[in-house]
Amino acid sequence: MKKLSLVLGLWLFAISSILAQQTITGNVTDQSGDPLLGASILVKGTSSGTVTDLDGNFSLQAPEGSTTLVVSYTGFNTQEVEIGNQTTFKITMEEGVTLTEAVVTALGVERDKKSLGYATQEVGGDEVSKVKDVNFINSLSGKIAGLDVKRSNQLGGSSNVIIRGYKSLTGNNQALFVVDGTPISNDITNTTDQQTGRGGYDFGNAAMDVNPEDIASISVLKGAAATALYGSRAANGVVLITTKKGSKKKGLGVTVNSGYTLGQIDKTTMPTYQKEYGPGYSSIRGWYAQEGLDFFDFKGDGTETLITPTYEDASFGQAFDPNLMVADWRSLYSEWDKYQYGQTFPFVGAENDATSFYETSTTFNTNVAIDGGTDRGYYRLSYTYFDQSGILPNSEINRNSVSFNGGYDMSDKLKVSSSINYVFTEGLGRYGTGYDNRNPNQSFRQWYQVTTDMNDQKAAYFDTGKNISWNPYGALDPDRATVPHYFDNYYFVRHENYSTDERSRIFGNLQLDYEVTDWLNITGRLSTDRYSEVQEERIAVGSIDVSKYERFNRSFYENNFDLFANVNKDISSNFNIGAMLGTNIRRSGVESIRAETNGGLVVPGVYSLANSISAIEAPTEASSERGVDGYYGRLSLGFNRLLYLDLTGRYDISSTLPKDNNAFFYPSASLSFVFSELIDSKVLDFGKLRLNYAEVGSDAPVQSILDTYVLGTPFSGVPLASFPARKNNPELKPESTENIEAGLELRFLRNRLGLDLSVYESNTFDQIIPVTVTAATGNTSKYVNAGQIRNQGIEVAMNLGLLRLNDFTWDMTINWSKNKNEVVELFGDQSNLQLTNVQGGITLNATVGQPYGAIWGTNFVYDDNGSPIVAPYQGGVRYRKTSTPEVIGDINPDWRGGIGNRFAYKNLALSFLIDIKKGGDFFSLDTWYGYATGIYDITAGLNRNGVAVREKPENGGGIFVDGTVLETGTDADGNPISDGTPNTEALYASDVYSAIGYVNAPNAYHVWDGSFVKLRELSLTYTLPSSFIEKTPFQGLDVSLIGRNLWIIDKNSPYTDPESGLSAGNYQGNQSGAYPAVKEYGINLRVRF
């Protein structure tokens, strides 16, 4: 009711804001008099517009005081038509090609794209707002060549954004985000434990606060030449966001956009559970009274009842028998009335398995935007309410966004403009991640009894309010028969052990532009980004884990002041000169404090640090500040619209570097040759070659120069301090990236076909990395400048106007990119740098000669022909594995691609995007454990001989695999070898010691190819014809059916979404308790007044 009231209020407000408007109609034809379908008609200086129908007719509502219509159509010259006192128009379009295209470049400066000697790529605001995601970054996947976006499948989760490969060994590799000239934080606050799969919550990345409803366009600057003016923060590329703004017009325009979507899990990304065997480990637990089952006098009346091994968290037990009546966890709880205490049940699998635990997610979004202005100013005010409930019980993200963008001409020379955004986000019940009891997928994918019915787990919690687990001690410990053993009740966890968080943020700028002459302009801009956030975690009394309350407070600010002069002057009809000279002063800071209770909670349900049983340990506090003073310049020369040269330089002085070594210069040079100016062709409209070279960098982390003591919890009132394990280095210098790029741009057939091709190489030197030092120094490692990473790649972006047949059009976009990454060197003769380790014996590494993010673990042992070697085991065989870890995977994709299509027929438009990733490996802790606990269908069923997989191999059971060879001896070092004798025996698969599970399988068995082909987006939009609304207060109305992540067309990894991750950041390639993909369907209504 609250949400409905809010929507009704917003709609009523919008309608009440409508002012007087006039109806304008007309017809658009070519020079032969043939009607043009889909020609764009826009009231200049407003957002009012429409397109022509099949007969070339149009009708629109123009705000009072409108003066000019702007008419455009692909392959024809754009026309401006004065309105005057007319209301009906006959417009004839002239054929031609318009090549001038303004794009936003570094520092928010608009430039003609044909003059640029580097690659940029743009998408419109509709590309991220029509088929919405709570994190707009996810909507860029598949739409930008060279951009690799990886999501986590978690409610409000973070997205990893990498442009042209990883460049820093241990530093930040995420792109810089800039909104209307304001750099904004894209920090993640997830703990290292969370990022490496050891538990915790993904609280998202900060850039997701940008409201997609306010985005007008996004321009991605990929190479160093494009980003060089950002200096020491430019190495990873820049995502430039331009927000919507008002226009100089009389009157008021109102747009209301409202949408609702439903989401359901994609069951192809969940385990397929075996339905043949019950709980336990029937063949290895010697204490079972009957194969896989126990006898238990749980009532204490001397009557022993056959009961399942409730204390186990596996499903390698006895075969199901519907005629066998057994007790299970439901029989043990006298306080639960749904079932009779001591009741027995048929021994069968659950009717409602783990997939039933997930709920239907809902997303509700409403935006109201008001825009208008005068002949001297403009404004746009927008409010958006966004609410999303997740697929897990008791989960929700709520976001309120307010934005203002406006400007005013103080005089003919002086203009003032401002862009302000306020965002308040609240999160409830974010998803637990990794190997943690608060993540249900740790159980569903790894440790689980297939007899567990989710409806019963739900009833058990809601009927009693208690932690009635499917996994109590039962017969294992009669004194604790109803106490949870390994896992809590799933619903108890979601409703009692939950997180909350909130973030309040404001970012924006105030800008003054002064036109000294018609060729010299001076701009001053003051921008800020600041937010505060609180994250709280709870574990209730009665949980398996010790009850606790944890609180994390963090605040961030960044202030920038830019002052620059911009020159653009035609020296002659054939020669143009452009220049920029400016300065940037940046100051930023972060403060945080984390504290938690100690020893549990005194009073159940009271979540406060003061409710700690024991005195809390000293909070972890951190505070840092950074200052960078930059001076930059650009010289641009243009000759005869044929040749363009850009030279830029930036000089940065950073506070995080030593005083004697804190200033660095970052130059760039780019050349653009528009060769189509020399060619008279009816086919080729535009052709350009470009070449550039640039150097950019990344300065040192804060507090990495001087050593400081770490304060600990006082002992008996005496303050304690310790020396840090890692020694800082007062001689550090920034990482440096050198980049060279070449490109080709072509457009054909009146711009209907376009190609943008780029090739590049970047090398990042002087990496800031920790290296091991002798313990005699009192440290374990030290920061040094060393190491090199190389990225080489190719990018292709194509725009294809495939069909223009009367009332039907078909347009296609294709994006494709391939990046080859290599760690060239480390420190001295060091060959490997371990970035992190994860459960299962896996490490993530930077290995010389390998791509960044090499996955290390135990591998298969291969013979000389590349066949895996197996050895006899338990009557069958098992794989031989290497005795030491080696490279078994690469987190980087081989290539990324996206294919977008748009079909339009009269007023109906169908659009869809196919998103493709080839390669990119990940290790699955889920199958690593799950294959050994017997929950997946691969561990049951019949083998190719028609015998049960779980039958002993000597009886014909086991898993048969082709292409293996038998071990026939060892070499001088004791390593297995084979003479190539083919293996005909089956892999042992009868219990937890299965050849494919964590006990016996090499890690490499559970490294999966992360390739996928996905139907990422789909929208079907109907725009109401202008003739239907010309007598209504509406200027335009369209309704869309939308879908997101609807279909995984192809993938090479079973039981999971290969895209699912844990967190943004450098630690990728690990799935632990992965969340399923969510297919979303919905409707969106947009009305313009």
Beta strands, then each sheet from edge to edge (+ up, - down):
strand 1: 21-29
strand 2: 40-43
strand 3: 49-51
strand 4: 57-63
strand 5: 68-72
strand 6: 79-82
strand 7: 88-92
strand 8: 102-104
strand 9: 110-112
strand 10: 120-124
strand 11: 147-150
strand 12: 160-163
strand 13: 176-179
strand 14: 182-184
strand 15: 215-221
strand 16: 238-243
strand 17: 252-265
strand 18: 280-281
strand 19: 294-296
strand 20: 305-307
strand 21: 315-316
strand 22: 321-326
strand 23: 345-347
strand 24: 361-373
strand 25: 377-389
strand 26: 396-409
strand 27: 414-428
strand 28: 499-517
strand 29: 520-539
strand 30: 548-572
strand 31: 575-596
strand 32: 598-601
strand 33: 612-614
strand 34: 620-639
strand 35: 643-654
strand 36: 663-673
strand 37: 684-698
strand 38: 710-711
strand 39: 721-722
strand 40: 726-727
strand 41: 735-748
strand 42: 753-765
strand 43: 768-772
strand 44: 781-785
strand 45: 788-805
strand 46: 808-825
strand 47: 832-838
strand 48: 842-847
strand 49: 854-857
strand 50: 869-873
strand 51: 876-879
strand 52: 886-890
strand 53: 893-905
strand 54: 908-919
strand 55: 921-924
strand 56: 965-966
strand 57: 969-970
strand 58: 976-977
strand 59: 1007-1009
strand 60: 1012-1023
strand 61: 1036-1051
strand 62: 1070-1071
strand 63: 1078-1088
sheet 1: 4+ 1- 7-
sheet 2: 3+ 2- 5+ 6-
sheet 3: 8+ 9-
sheet 4: 10+ 15- 16+ 13+ 14-
sheet 5: 11+ 12-
sheet 6: 17+ 24- 25+ 26- 27+ 28- 29+ 30- 31+ 34- 35+ 36- 37+ 41- 42+ 45- 46+ 53- 54+ 60- 61+ 63- 17+
sheet 7: 18+ 21+
sheet 8: 19+ 20-
sheet 9: 22+ 23-
sheet 10: 32+ 33-
sheet 11: 38+ 39-
sheet 12: 40+ 44+ 43-
sheet 13: 47+ 48- 49+ 52-
sheet 14: 51+ 50- 56-
sheet 15: 59+ 55- 62-
sheet 16: 57+ 58-
end
